[in-house]
Amino acid sequence: MANRGRIAAILGPTNTGKTHYAIERMLGYRTGVIGLPLRLLAREVYDKLVALRGPSVVALVTGEERIVPPRTQYWVCTVEAMPEGIGADFVAVDEIQLCADPERGHVFTDRLLRMRGTNETLFMGSDTMRGPIAALVPHCEFVRRERMSQLLYSGSKKISRMRARSAIVGFSVDNVYAIAELLRRQKGGAAVVMGALSPRTRNAQVELYQNGDVDYLVATDAIGMGLNLDIDHVAFSSLIKFDGRRMRELHPNELAQIAGRAGRGMSDGTFGTTGEAPPLDDEVADAIMEHRFTPLQKLQWRNHDLRFGHVDALIDSLEQGPNDPRLLKAREADDLRVLKILTAVDEIRARAHDGTSVKLLWDVCRIPDFRGISSGEHATLLEQIYRFLHQDGRVPDDWLARQIKRIDRTQGDIDTLSKRLAFIRTWTYVAQRSGWVRDESHWRGETRAVEDRLSDALHERLTQRFVDRRTSVLLRRLKQKEALLAEVNDKGEVTIEGEFVGRLEGFRFRQDKGSSPDEAKTVAKASLQALAPHFHLRADKFYNAPDTEIDFTEQGGLMWGTDAVGKLVAGSDPLKPEVVAFVDDEAGADVAQKVQRRLQHFIDRKIATLFEPLMNLSKDEALSGLARGFAFRMVEGLGVLERAPIADEVKSLDQDARGALRKHGIRFGQFTIFMPLLLKPAPTRLRLVLWSLANGLDAFPEAPPPGLVTVPAQSDAPEGYFTMAGYRQAGERAIRIDMLERLADMLRSEDSRGGFEAKPDMLSITGMTLEQFAALMEGLGYRAEKGERAKVKAVDAVMADPALAAGEEAPAADIAPEVAAIEDEGIAPVAEEAPEAAEVPAEIAETPAEEVAVGEAADAGAAGAEMEVFYTFTWGRQRNNNRGGERRGGGRNNRAEGSKRTDGERPRGKGKPKGKGGKPQGPRVHSARPPKADKPIDPDNPFAAALMGLRDKT
């Protein structure tokens, strides 16, 4: 083809201003066409020209976009979409070295050989094209342009040490995403640029980088094709790539094309490796810095002179080889592969029977496989499109609308949105083709609108996933050494420069849980620096806060409202715990000391208030001798002592000493010696905390819920817990010590040797069923013997009392004045201690207690009579071990509930138990055996009154 006008090759490394030079030259003519390697770069150049000359004279034509105003003068296109035969004054083709690309090289070679401007033609690219151009384009002049800045190799660096304003290059989507995620955690985020992105998404991502929202860019090799960004350093995360057929190493000239993006204008740039990529060989690094590369010898070529008379003729013309040794037949491209698949379909071959039909089939086959699916799947779609176009002349509106509607959804993750964008590009391409749809303007607008919505959604997802704006803002402010503005709202939420960074809990800053360990350092540094004045203001407010705003937890924590501000630790005395304040080091020593002092004041006053009776006892100088020693024991026991371990000390107290101690509210019970006022929920809760601290427990047991008479006895409870909680363990349950003493008062009047039954009052004060009460009694050392009998009306009337059936407490006859106050907090009153009586052991035998209903029906008994269950209780330690050949003192486990008695057992109590031979026997009457004359009587023994009465009779 004859040369027309000036033909020049502007060759040199990156950052030489070649593309800028071509744009200036084109604008010097009335008309011009420039072909660019990427849709992204075409859009960038189009925007520049529109800014310079206005949208009315600039056209943009790519596979998926077609903006052609009526008075078009300048055409900005992808190389594949460059219009032919328009007679433009100027023609330019950028990145001409892509003539050697295995995938697209034949298109660039065709433009090199056939595209000419009437006045001027420019080819811009690498100096490696000098030889082929000189051989294939006669009369071409060469212009060498030097790089405007230096490009230096800086070796290998970890991503965590990557300098700001760096681009990290990956060669797969997964690799790009992994690097971007790492940069988000370590550096606050990164923008993502890939060739598959729509121009709208790509521009939005680039804007994040260009305006400084992020300092890092993660990209594929797409950035090597002329995209102009402010990059100081380029790092390769890999030195191999998949070229569409196989994995191969990148050539030095390919590495240079990408590395050349570093350093724009007169600013020097650097390049290196990172991640799994090994350091570059010295020879390769030197070649890139000095721009010395092996000249290209062969260019990809495919025949442009196609024959459309028959499909076989078309295929033959496409497979024709070049007649120049510098040209290399291109490998089978996607369009040719799909053409062969479709011509193997009988219907398609029959339809493509003339030149027009064959040309239409070829145009359909050239629809790119944007979706990246298999050739077979892509061919199926193109087959349907060809049928529509061949039969009706256009793609049906309703069918096209359905395809677009399935794609027009902005929900989903990055991969889902990327796939939808790839799908819409197919229909955008179809809508751009003249005559393929009924209303081209409408469908171009529809597909463009869908692409824009998907692009915006994809940009949003990319930003959400790979950009932490908070960390990015903080890093930029710290780098600029600007004062950070922190705000703390009434919920403790901390925002710095408008970005939420965490919460201020008391005097400790808690970062947002979304922060990774790498981000934490940056956020913490910036946040604590900005929060310094807030710590002082908060400390002043806390120091002046009333005690009602502060509280302790059952685990020894100290709370200010809902914020933990400290904890209790053991001191030299159980009643004098010490305080550890929770204050960040960055708040300063003054804040920490102020918080610690306020907490110590609080706990000291709390102990003084809740344990006032105990404090008064410890300070009573009128107490002397044994009474003073016993007072010390009470203080040491935090107001509650088991009686059994100190029985001898109690016996040694005379009545005067007891009277002095009773004035302080001390109650001498059968099982426990305690101060009733300290059984209130609040003192009990604090007592357990102080006791846990003094005993060095890792986990503090919590107080039982207030108001419960009995609670389950946990097997793993620490020794001494129930006493400190105000309970005594009895089998599988524990009973409140004040209610136990009331029960003991009732039991004193019963015949514990001969046997007795539970009274309604006993069940009422414990709130138990008969079965539960039996288990409790066994836990206290009694034997519970189960029997059945005909129900007596009198008993029915008693048990039918709704108050008793509901487990309500019967009123106590005599209640000490100092005890009555605790009824207000859910603790039942305790009766006055009984007169002195003979000692009866109170050891506890742990036995299981099953909660079953009272009065279950039994088949045995008189015919037609309603039966009831009853229990006879006897003191287990007073039974002989040889009766019936069986030891029975161990409680209920010796015989299963409801089982028959063995021969030799004597029935007890009322009813109709079976003796030997199954004959009914009448009830036996027992009398209590008086104690021996020489046995001393304990003045505090709960059975003293009954036994002293018996002594008087004898």
JODAZI-V460239 format. One record per backbone hydrogen bond with DSSP energy under -1.0 kcal/mol. NH is the residue of the N-H (numbers start at 1). CO is the residue of the C=O. E is the energy in kcal/mol with one decimal. If there is no record, write none. Layout:
nh = (NH	NH)
co = (CO	CO)
e = (E	E)
This chain:
nh = (6	8	9	10	11	12	21	22	23	24	25	26	27	29	32	33	34	35	36	42	43	44	45	46	47	48	49	50	51	52	53	54	59	60	61	62	67	72	73	74	75	76	77	78	79	82	91	92	93	94	96	98	99	100	101	105	107	108	109	110	111	112	113	114	115	118	119	120	121	122	123	124	125	129	130	133	134	135	136	137	140	141	143	145	148	152	154	157	161	162	165	166	167	168	169	170	176	177	178	179	180	181	182	183	184	185	186	187	189	190	191	193	197	202	203	204	205	206	207	208	209	210	211	212	213	214	217	218	219	220	223	224	225	226	231	232	233	234	235	236	237	241	243	248	250	255	256	257	258	259	260	261	262	263	267	269	270	271	272	273	274	277	285	286	287	288	289	290	292	296	299	300	301	306	314	315	316	317	318	319	327	328	330	337	338	339	340	341	342	343	345	349	350	351	352	353	358	359	360	361	362	363	364	365	366	367	370	372	378	379	380	381	382	383	384	385	386	387	388	389	390	391	392	395	400	401	402	403	404	405	406	408	409	417	418	419	420	421	422	423	424	425	427	428	429	430	431	432	436	443	444	445	446	447	448	449	450	451	452	453	454	455	456	457	458	459	460	461	462	463	464	465	466	467	468	472	473	474	475	476	477	478	479	480	481	482	487	489	492	494	495	496	497	499	501	502	503	504	505	508	510	512	515	520	523	524	525	526	527	528	529	530	531	535	536	537	538	539	540	541	542	543	544	545	549	550	551	553	556	558	559	560	561	563	565	566	567	568	569	576	578	580	582	584	587	588	592	593	594	595	596	597	598	599	600	601	602	603	604	605	606	607	608	609	610	611	612	615	616	617	618	619	627	629	630	631	632	633	634	635	636	637	638	639	640	641	643	646	647	650	651	652	653	658	659	660	661	662	663	664	665	666	667	669	673	674	675	678	679	684	685	686	687	688	689	690	691	692	693	694	695	696	697	708	711	713	717	721	724	725	726	727	728	730	733	734	735	736	737	740	741	742	743	744	745	746	747	748	750	752	755	756	763	764	765	766	767	768	773	774	775	776	777	778	779	780	781	782	783	785	787	789	791	796	797	798	799	800	801	805	806	807	808	819	820	822	823	824	825	826	827	837	838	852	865	868	870	872	873	874	875	876	878	879	885	886	891	894	895	899	905	912	915	918	935	941	944	944	947	948	949	950	951	952	953	954)
co = (119	121	141	123	143	125	17	18	19	20	21	22	23	26	73	90	75	92	77	38	39	40	41	42	43	44	45	46	47	48	49	50	74	67	76	65	60	69	57	57	32	59	34	61	36	79	120	33	122	35	124	95	96	97	98	101	104	104	105	106	107	108	109	110	111	88	89	89	6	91	8	93	10	126	127	129	130	131	132	133	137	7	9	11	15	269	271	273	158	159	215	215	233	217	235	219	172	173	174	175	176	177	178	179	180	181	182	183	183	466	216	218	194	198	199	200	201	202	203	204	205	206	207	209	208	208	166	191	168	193	220	221	222	224	229	165	165	270	167	272	169	248	246	241	239	251	252	253	254	255	256	258	259	231	264	150	232	152	234	155	236	274	281	282	283	284	285	286	287	128	326	99	328	304	310	311	312	313	314	315	324	299	301	333	334	335	336	337	338	339	342	345	346	347	348	351	354	355	356	357	358	359	360	361	362	364	368	369	374	375	376	377	378	379	380	381	382	383	384	385	386	387	388	436	396	397	398	399	400	401	402	404	407	413	414	415	416	417	418	419	420	421	423	424	425	426	427	428	433	439	440	441	442	443	444	445	446	447	448	449	450	451	452	453	454	455	456	457	458	459	460	461	462	463	188	468	469	470	471	472	473	474	475	476	478	477	495	493	489	502	487	499	485	496	494	494	510	492	508	505	503	501	512	516	519	520	521	522	523	524	525	526	527	531	532	533	534	535	536	537	538	539	540	542	546	547	559	557	553	566	551	563	549	560	558	558	580	556	578	573	569	567	565	507	584	585	588	589	590	591	592	593	594	595	596	597	598	599	600	601	602	603	604	605	606	607	609	611	612	613	614	615	624	625	626	627	628	629	630	631	632	633	635	634	637	673	671	643	644	646	647	648	650	654	655	656	657	658	659	661	662	661	674	672	641	667	639	675	676	680	681	682	683	684	685	686	687	688	689	690	691	693	692	705	734	732	714	718	720	721	723	722	735	733	730	711	728	709	726	736	737	738	739	740	741	742	743	744	747	750	751	873	759	760	761	762	763	763	769	770	771	772	773	774	775	776	778	777	874	872	870	868	866	792	793	794	795	796	798	801	802	804	803	816	816	819	820	821	822	823	822	941	943	850	862	789	787	785	756	783	752	781	875	876	882	883	888	891	892	896	902	788	919	915	932	938	837	941	943	944	945	946	947	948	949	950)
e = (-2.4	-2.8	-2.9	-2.5	-2.2	-1.8	-2.2	-2.1	-2.2	-2.0	-2.2	-2.4	-2.3	-2.0	-2.1	-2.3	-2.5	-3.1	-2.5	-2.3	-2.1	-1.8	-2.4	-2.6	-2.2	-1.6	-2.4	-2.6	-1.9	-1.4	-3.5	-2.0	-3.0	-2.4	-2.4	-3.2	-3.4	-1.2	-2.7	-2.4	-2.8	-2.4	-2.4	-1.4	-1.8	-1.1	-1.8	-2.0	-2.1	-2.8	-2.9	-2.0	-1.7	-1.6	-1.9	-2.1	-1.3	-1.2	-2.5	-1.9	-1.9	-2.3	-2.1	-2.3	-1.6	-2.5	-2.3	-1.9	-2.7	-2.5	-2.1	-2.5	-1.8	-1.7	-1.5	-2.3	-2.4	-1.9	-2.5	-2.8	-1.2	-2.4	-2.8	-2.5	-2.3	-2.5	-3.0	-2.2	-1.2	-1.7	-1.8	-1.4	-3.0	-3.1	-3.0	-2.6	-2.3	-2.6	-2.4	-2.1	-2.3	-2.3	-1.9	-2.4	-1.9	-1.7	-2.1	-3.1	-1.4	-1.9	-2.4	-2.3	-1.5	-3.0	-2.8	-1.8	-2.4	-2.7	-2.1	-1.3	-1.4	-3.3	-2.5	-1.0	-1.2	-1.5	-2.3	-3.1	-2.2	-1.5	-1.6	-1.6	-1.6	-1.0	-1.8	-2.9	-1.2	-1.9	-2.8	-2.5	-2.5	-2.6	-2.4	-2.6	-2.5	-2.3	-2.5	-1.8	-1.4	-3.2	-2.1	-1.9	-1.9	-3.7	-2.1	-2.6	-2.2	-2.0	-2.0	-1.4	-2.3	-1.8	-2.7	-2.7	-2.1	-2.1	-2.3	-2.4	-2.1	-1.9	-2.2	-2.6	-2.3	-1.5	-2.3	-2.3	-2.5	-2.2	-2.0	-1.7	-1.9	-3.5	-2.7	-2.2	-2.4	-2.0	-2.0	-1.5	-2.6	-2.3	-1.8	-2.6	-2.4	-2.2	-2.3	-2.1	-2.6	-2.5	-2.2	-2.3	-2.3	-2.3	-2.2	-2.3	-1.2	-1.9	-1.9	-1.2	-2.5	-2.5	-1.7	-1.6	-2.1	-2.3	-1.6	-2.0	-2.6	-2.1	-2.0	-2.5	-2.9	-2.5	-2.9	-3.2	-2.4	-2.9	-1.8	-1.9	-2.2	-2.6	-1.7	-1.8	-2.8	-2.4	-2.5	-2.1	-2.0	-2.3	-2.0	-2.2	-2.6	-1.4	-1.1	-2.4	-2.1	-2.0	-2.4	-1.3	-1.6	-2.3	-2.4	-2.1	-2.4	-2.6	-2.1	-2.3	-2.3	-2.4	-2.4	-2.3	-2.7	-2.6	-2.6	-2.3	-2.6	-2.6	-2.3	-2.4	-2.8	-2.4	-2.7	-2.4	-2.7	-1.9	-2.9	-2.6	-2.9	-2.4	-2.7	-2.1	-2.4	-2.8	-2.7	-1.9	-1.1	-2.3	-2.5	-1.8	-2.0	-3.2	-2.5	-2.7	-2.4	-2.0	-2.6	-1.1	-2.9	-3.1	-2.5	-1.6	-3.4	-2.3	-2.1	-2.2	-2.6	-3.1	-2.3	-2.4	-3.0	-2.6	-1.4	-1.9	-2.0	-1.9	-1.1	-1.8	-2.5	-2.2	-2.0	-1.8	-2.2	-2.4	-1.3	-1.3	-1.8	-1.6	-2.0	-2.5	-1.9	-2.8	-3.4	-3.1	-1.8	-1.9	-2.9	-1.2	-2.1	-2.9	-2.4	-2.4	-2.5	-2.6	-2.5	-2.5	-1.7	-1.5	-1.8	-2.6	-2.0	-2.3	-2.3	-2.4	-1.9	-2.1	-2.2	-2.3	-2.0	-2.4	-2.2	-2.2	-2.4	-2.3	-2.1	-2.1	-2.6	-2.3	-1.1	-2.8	-2.8	-1.8	-2.2	-1.4	-1.2	-2.0	-2.6	-2.2	-2.0	-1.8	-2.2	-2.3	-2.7	-2.1	-1.6	-2.9	-1.4	-2.8	-2.6	-1.1	-1.4	-2.2	-2.3	-1.5	-1.2	-2.4	-2.5	-2.3	-2.0	-2.8	-1.4	-1.2	-2.3	-1.4	-3.5	-1.7	-3.1	-1.9	-1.6	-2.1	-2.0	-2.3	-2.5	-2.1	-3.0	-2.2	-1.4	-2.6	-2.8	-2.3	-2.3	-2.5	-1.7	-1.3	-2.1	-1.2	-2.2	-2.4	-1.1	-2.1	-1.9	-2.1	-1.2	-3.5	-2.6	-3.4	-1.2	-3.0	-2.7	-2.7	-2.4	-2.3	-1.8	-1.5	-2.2	-2.6	-2.0	-1.5	-2.1	-1.2	-1.5	-1.3	-2.0	-1.5	-1.8	-2.4	-2.4	-1.2	-1.5	-1.3	-2.6	-2.2	-1.8	-2.2	-2.7	-2.1	-2.0	-1.2	-1.3	-2.6	-3.7	-2.5	-2.6	-1.9	-3.7	-2.6	-2.9	-1.8	-3.0	-1.7	-1.5	-3.0	-1.6	-1.7	-2.3	-1.2	-1.4	-1.5	-1.5	-1.4	-1.3	-1.4	-1.8	-1.0	-1.1	-1.3	-1.7	-2.9	-2.4	-2.3	-3.3	-1.8	-2.9	-1.4	-1.5	-1.1	-1.7	-1.2	-1.2	-1.3	-1.3	-1.9	-1.8	-1.3	-1.2	-2.1	-1.2	-1.8	-1.0	-1.8	-2.1	-3.0	-1.6	-1.7	-2.5	-1.9	-1.4	-1.7)
